[in-house]
Structures are given as structure tokens and as C-alpha cells.
């Protein structure tokens, strides 16, 4: 009886760990737009976007680096889309792109002088020319200028 209880608790623990994720993989090798990042190894023809968190003041412009990790055989251009940005925050260029030959893109985030104050989470989506999208979350903290 003790062995079966220990085995049950071990299985529950493993299932809980297997459910953890960070962002979603995209590209032709991803099964769907909601595909989770592989737990072991890399799937072929997928990609993952990496983006840093940002703290900025009202009226300020900050440069933001977006990098891409490409898995085996993924060589697509990826368009970057920002959604859920707070009021008064703009991105330039508005439709950045990471070409197949590049590993990063840089954009400028600008907070208007009356930009909403507080901590926000914006969604950053990578849309490849073929295959499923990849998403990640960017934390954005806007303080009084």
C-alpha cells in the first residue's frame, strides 16, 4: 500500500512538471498555433522568439532586441507582431521582420507623455512565411516621466 501511494505521488509530480512551458514554438514543424515548446530536444522546422522585459518612463524611447532561435531546417522569414500594448505605447517599425539570414531584430518602443502607467503584459507573436506562429510575453513597466 505504501508503494502504491509513493508511485501515485511520483506520477502526479511528473505530470505537474511536464505541464510547465514558456512561450510556444512556431514554424512548419509545429503541429498547431497552440503547440507547446518541446520538452526534450528540438522539433525540426520550428522557432522560438526571445524578448527582454522593459521598464520605461512616460516620454521615453527605448531600443528593444528580439532574437530568434531556429531549430533544424527552419529558414523562413518571420514577421513580428505586438498586441496588448498599453495606451500610449508605440513600436517602430510597426511591422518588424527577422529575415531568414538574420538572428535578431531591433525595434524602438516609445511611451507618449501621457502613456498609461503601471505594469503590463504584451504579446509578441512571430508569424513565419510558412507554418505556425510562435508567441511570447513581454513584461512592460511604465513609470511617471
N, C-alpha and C positions, 0 to 999 in steps of 0.2 A: 504494500500500500504506500509506503514512504517513497519507493522508487517511482511509482506511477505519478505521485504528486510532484516529485522533483522533475520528472520528464515533462509533465504538463507545464510547469512553470518555466522550464527552459525553452519549450516551444513558443510560449507566449512572448518571452523575451526576444527570441529570434524574429518572430513576426513583427514585433514593435520596431526593431531596428531596421528590418527590411523595408518598412514603410517610410523611412526618412528620405528626403530628397532636397535638392537645391536647384531650382530652375528646371527647364525642360530641354531636352535635346531636340534639334530640328534637322532638316535636310532630307534627301531622298531615302535614306536608310531608316528614318524614324517611322514607326508604324502609324502614328496619327499625330494631329496637332497637340494632343494632350499626353504624348509619350513622356514617360519619366526618364530621367538620366539613368543610363545603365549602372547597375550596382557593381558589376565585375567586368573589367575590360572595357573596350570601346566598341560600339557598333560601327560598322562601316557606313560611310557616306552620311555622317551626322556632324553637327557642330554645336558649340556652346558659347554663348556670349558672356563676357565678364565686364562688369561695370562697377566703378567705385561709388561710394556714398558721398554726398556733397552737403557742406554747410556753407551758406552764403547769406550776405546782408541784403536788405532791400536796396536797389540801385546799383548792385554789383554784377559784374560779368565774370564767370569762371570757365576755364577750359576743362573739358571732361574727356577722358580717354576711355574708349570702348575697344576691348580686344576680343579676338575670336580664337577659339581652339577648334581646329578642324581634325576630324577623325580620318582614317584611311579612306582614300578615294573621294573625299568631298572637295570639290573645286568649283563651287558656284559663287557668283556674286551674291551679297547679302545686303538688302535694304534694311535700315534701322528705323523703327517707328517708336515714338514716345507717346504714351497715353496716360491719363490720370494725373497730368501735371497740375499743380495748384494755380489759382488765378494769378496772373501777372508774371508767370514764368514762360519764357520762350526759348526755343532751340534754334541755333543757326550753324550749319544749314538745316532747313526744316526737314529734309529727306536725305540724311547722310547715307553713305553706302560704303561697304567694305568690298573692294573688288577681289576677284579670285586670287590675284597675286599678292594681296596685302594681308596683314595680320591685325590691323588696327585702324580705327578712325578717330578723329578728334572733332568735338563739337563745342560750341560756346553756349552755356546756359546764362541767360540774362534775367535778373529779377527786377521788375519795374519798381519805381519808388513807392508804389502802393501795393506791392505783391502781398498775397496772403501770408500771414505769419504762422509759424508752427512747424511741426514735423509731419511729413507726408511720405507716401509710398507711391512711386510712379512705376508703370510697367514699361519695360523696354523689350520690344519684340524684334527679332531678326527674321526677315522674310527672304528666303533664298529664291533664286530664279526657278528652281525645281525642288520639290519636296516640302516637308512640314516645317512650320515655324518653330523657333526657339524663343522662350520668354525668360526674363529675369526681372527682379525687382530692385529698384534704386531707391535708397532712402535719401530724402531731401529735407534739410532743416533750413528754414528761412527765418532770420532774426531781424530785429529792427535796425534800420540803416542809420 
